[in-house]
């Protein structure tokens, strides 16, 4: 209300017991850009084939500039399907796409396709914006004379800012502490495949001080070999620790935008 803008999304942290078992590794990524139309079907099908309980997938939506009812229907169905399969989804640019889709939802225009409405509702659930969802659901109900859908919080979703489109990211776990040699070796293996080492910190809640020092040493070695390193969507507590330790000398830090 004070700043006349949408509220930030709430991304709850995983319980400490589950953090140690959380997935870490290369995150399959699909980027949707330009026009959202029937041509996105193969990309969404690839994500559907990779979907499995505990699997982390990433979907970039912030580069979409135009919409069609067919594209809206496909994306809404894919988002609901991925949720039903129990995979964890990291969605970038969902707020920007929601604002674009909202322009295609006109209250009372009954002869228009309901697909943009359904996509908007799916995006609002991803963003955990329950109040906006309920208001939009009532407008959808009035427009098409159907029962309004109910809000269902997406428990396995993280939202993030858009980043480089062509690079698959390495997802860091919620907790990094001592004895992470296996994690660091996996980062080294990932770095061999790309000049840009893109570490996704959207789920990273806490880093033990000793582990942060050890990680910095690994990243310094990669930087010395000519690799460019970026840490994306770092929460502000972890970013403060990394800055204190001098991470800026070996990597670019991108704190999470609220």
C-alpha positions as CSV (number, residue, x, y, z in Angstrom):
1,X,0.0,0.0,0.0
2,X,2.8,2.4,0.8
3,X,4.7,2.0,-2.4
4,X,1.8,1.0,-4.7
5,X,3.5,-2.2,-5.9
6,X,3.1,-6.0,-5.5
7,X,4.4,-7.4,-2.3
8,X,7.5,-9.6,-2.3
9,X,7.0,-13.4,-2.4
10,X,7.6,-15.4,0.7
11,X,10.0,-18.4,0.2
12,X,10.0,-20.5,3.4
13,X,13.3,-22.1,4.3
14,X,13.5,-25.9,4.5
15,X,13.6,-27.5,8.0
16,X,17.1,-28.2,9.2
17,X,16.4,-32.0,9.1
18,X,15.5,-31.8,5.4
19,X,18.2,-29.4,4.4
20,X,21.0,-32.0,4.5
21,X,19.1,-34.3,2.1
22,X,18.1,-31.5,-0.4
23,X,19.2,-31.7,-4.0
24,X,22.4,-30.0,-5.1
25,X,23.7,-30.1,-8.7
26,X,23.1,-28.9,-12.2
27,X,19.5,-27.6,-12.6
28,X,17.8,-28.3,-15.9
29,X,16.6,-25.0,-17.3
30,X,14.1,-24.0,-19.9
31,X,13.9,-20.3,-21.1
32,X,10.6,-19.0,-22.6
33,X,11.1,-15.8,-24.5
34,X,9.4,-13.6,-27.1
35,X,5.9,-14.9,-27.9
36,X,4.2,-17.3,-25.6
37,X,2.4,-19.5,-28.1
38,X,2.0,-23.2,-29.2
39,X,5.8,-23.3,-30.0
40,X,6.6,-23.7,-26.3
41,X,5.2,-27.2,-26.2
42,X,8.5,-29.1,-26.8
43,X,10.3,-27.1,-24.1
44,X,7.5,-27.8,-21.6
45,X,7.5,-31.4,-22.6
46,X,11.3,-31.7,-21.8
47,X,10.6,-30.4,-18.3
48,X,7.8,-32.8,-17.9
49,X,10.0,-35.7,-18.8
50,X,12.6,-34.6,-16.2
51,X,10.0,-34.1,-13.5
52,X,10.3,-36.4,-10.5
53,X,9.8,-36.1,-6.7
54,X,12.8,-34.2,-5.3
55,X,14.1,-33.1,-8.7
56,X,14.8,-29.4,-9.1
57,X,13.9,-27.7,-12.4
58,X,14.2,-24.1,-13.4
59,X,11.9,-22.1,-15.7
60,X,12.8,-18.6,-17.0
61,X,9.7,-16.5,-17.8
62,X,10.9,-12.9,-17.6
63,X,11.7,-12.7,-21.3
64,X,8.2,-13.3,-22.5
65,X,6.9,-10.2,-24.3
66,X,3.7,-11.3,-26.0
67,X,1.0,-13.9,-25.3
68,X,-1.5,-16.1,-27.1
69,X,-4.3,-18.1,-25.5
70,X,-2.7,-21.3,-26.7
71,X,0.6,-20.5,-25.0
72,X,-1.2,-19.5,-21.8
73,X,-3.1,-22.7,-21.7
74,X,0.1,-24.8,-22.3
75,X,2.1,-23.0,-19.6
76,X,-0.7,-23.1,-17.0
77,X,-1.1,-26.8,-17.6
78,X,2.6,-27.4,-17.3
79,X,2.9,-25.5,-14.0
80,X,0.0,-27.4,-12.5
81,X,1.4,-30.7,-13.8
82,X,4.9,-30.1,-12.4
83,X,3.4,-29.3,-9.0
84,X,1.4,-32.5,-9.1
85,X,4.5,-34.6,-9.8
86,X,6.2,-33.3,-6.6
87,X,9.3,-31.8,-8.2
88,X,10.8,-28.6,-6.9
89,X,10.5,-25.6,-9.2
90,X,12.5,-22.5,-9.4
91,X,10.7,-19.9,-11.4
92,X,12.4,-16.7,-12.6
93,X,10.4,-13.7,-13.9
94,X,7.0,-14.9,-12.7
95,X,6.0,-11.5,-11.3
96,X,6.9,-9.8,-14.7
97,X,4.9,-12.4,-16.6
98,X,2.0,-12.1,-14.2
99,X,1.9,-8.3,-14.9
100,X,1.9,-9.0,-18.6
101,X,-0.8,-11.6,-18.4
102,X,-3.0,-9.4,-16.3
103,X,-3.3,-7.0,-19.3
104,X,-5.1,-9.8,-21.2
105,X,-7.7,-10.4,-18.5
106,X,-10.7,-8.1,-18.9
107,X,-13.6,-8.5,-16.4
108,X,-16.9,-9.2,-18.1
109,X,-15.4,-10.1,-21.5
110,X,-17.1,-13.5,-21.7
111,X,-16.3,-14.3,-25.3
112,X,-12.5,-14.1,-24.6
113,X,-10.4,-17.2,-23.9
114,X,-10.2,-18.1,-20.2
115,X,-6.6,-19.3,-20.7
116,X,-4.9,-16.0,-19.6
117,X,-7.0,-16.0,-16.5
118,X,-6.0,-19.5,-15.6
119,X,-2.3,-18.8,-16.2
120,X,-2.5,-15.6,-14.1
121,X,-4.1,-17.7,-11.2
122,X,-1.3,-20.3,-11.5
123,X,1.4,-17.6,-11.4
124,X,-0.2,-15.9,-8.4
125,X,-0.1,-19.3,-6.6
126,X,3.6,-19.6,-7.5
127,X,4.2,-16.1,-6.0
128,X,2.2,-17.1,-2.9
129,X,0.1,-13.9,-3.3
130,X,-3.1,-15.3,-1.8
131,X,-5.0,-12.0,-1.6
132,X,-4.4,-11.2,-5.3
133,X,-5.3,-14.7,-6.1
134,X,-8.7,-14.5,-4.3
135,X,-9.5,-11.2,-6.0
136,X,-8.6,-12.5,-9.4
137,X,-10.5,-15.7,-8.9
138,X,-13.7,-13.8,-8.1
139,X,-13.2,-11.6,-11.2
140,X,-12.8,-14.9,-13.2
141,X,-15.9,-16.3,-11.6
142,X,-18.0,-13.2,-12.5
143,X,-16.6,-13.1,-16.1
144,X,-17.2,-16.7,-17.0
145,X,-20.0,-17.6,-14.5
146,X,-18.1,-20.6,-13.0
147,X,-17.1,-21.5,-9.5
148,X,-13.9,-19.8,-8.5
149,X,-10.8,-22.0,-8.0
150,X,-9.3,-22.2,-4.5
151,X,-5.9,-21.1,-3.5
152,X,-3.3,-23.8,-2.9
153,X,0.1,-22.7,-1.6
154,X,3.0,-24.1,-3.7
155,X,5.3,-25.5,-1.0
156,X,8.1,-26.5,-3.3
157,X,8.6,-23.3,-5.3
158,X,11.3,-20.6,-5.2
159,X,11.1,-17.4,-7.1
160,X,14.1,-15.6,-8.5
161,X,15.3,-12.9,-10.8
162,X,16.1,-13.6,-14.4
163,X,19.7,-14.3,-15.3
164,X,21.8,-15.4,-18.2
165,X,19.5,-17.5,-20.5
166,X,22.0,-19.9,-22.1
167,X,23.6,-21.3,-19.0
168,X,22.3,-24.1,-16.8
169,X,22.9,-23.3,-13.2
170,X,24.4,-25.3,-10.3
171,X,21.9,-25.4,-7.5
172,X,23.5,-25.0,-4.1
173,X,21.8,-26.8,-1.1
174,X,20.0,-24.9,1.7
175,X,22.9,-25.5,4.1
176,X,26.6,-25.6,3.5
177,X,28.7,-26.7,6.4
178,X,31.9,-28.7,7.1
179,X,32.7,-31.9,5.1
180,X,31.5,-30.6,1.8
181,X,34.2,-32.1,-0.3
182,X,31.7,-34.0,-2.5
183,X,29.8,-30.7,-3.1
184,X,32.9,-28.8,-4.1
185,X,34.1,-31.6,-6.4
186,X,30.7,-31.5,-8.1
187,X,31.1,-27.8,-8.6
188,X,34.5,-28.4,-10.2
189,X,33.1,-31.0,-12.5
190,X,30.3,-28.6,-13.5
191,X,32.8,-25.8,-14.1
192,X,34.7,-27.9,-16.7
193,X,31.7,-27.8,-19.0
194,X,31.3,-24.0,-19.1
195,X,33.3,-20.8,-19.1
196,X,30.6,-19.2,-16.9
197,X,30.2,-20.9,-13.5
198,X,26.7,-19.9,-12.4
199,X,25.9,-20.9,-8.8
200,X,22.2,-20.7,-7.9
201,X,21.8,-19.6,-4.3
202,X,18.0,-19.2,-4.3
203,X,17.6,-22.0,-1.7
204,X,20.8,-21.3,0.2
205,X,19.8,-20.3,3.7
206,X,23.1,-20.5,5.7
207,X,26.8,-21.2,5.2
208,X,29.0,-22.2,8.0
209,X,32.1,-19.9,8.4
210,X,34.6,-22.6,7.8
211,X,32.7,-23.9,4.8
212,X,32.5,-20.4,3.3
213,X,36.3,-20.1,3.5
214,X,36.8,-23.5,1.9
215,X,34.3,-22.7,-0.9
216,X,36.1,-19.4,-1.5
217,X,39.4,-21.3,-2.0
218,X,37.7,-23.6,-4.6
219,X,36.2,-20.6,-6.4
220,X,39.6,-18.8,-6.4
221,X,41.2,-21.7,-8.1
222,X,38.5,-21.7,-10.8
223,X,38.8,-18.0,-11.3
224,X,42.6,-18.4,-11.6
225,X,42.0,-20.9,-14.4
226,X,40.0,-18.3,-16.4
227,X,36.5,-19.1,-15.3
228,X,33.9,-16.4,-14.7
229,X,31.9,-17.0,-11.6
230,X,28.5,-15.7,-10.5
231,X,26.5,-16.4,-7.4
232,X,22.9,-15.5,-8.1
233,X,19.9,-14.9,-5.7
234,X,22.1,-14.8,-2.6
235,X,20.1,-14.0,0.5
236,X,21.3,-10.9,2.3
237,X,22.7,-12.7,5.4
238,X,24.9,-15.0,3.2
239,X,25.8,-12.1,0.9
240,X,27.1,-10.2,4.0
241,X,29.3,-13.1,5.0
242,X,30.6,-13.5,1.4
243,X,31.4,-9.8,1.2
244,X,33.2,-9.9,4.6
245,X,35.4,-12.8,3.3
246,X,36.3,-11.0,0.1
247,X,34.3,-13.1,-2.3
248,X,34.0,-10.1,-4.6
249,X,37.6,-10.7,-5.6
250,X,36.8,-14.0,-7.2
251,X,33.1,-13.9,-8.1
252,X,30.2,-11.5,-8.9
253,X,27.5,-11.5,-6.2
254,X,23.9,-10.9,-7.0
255,X,21.8,-10.6,-3.8
256,X,18.2,-11.7,-4.0
257,X,15.8,-8.9,-5.0
258,X,12.8,-8.6,-2.7
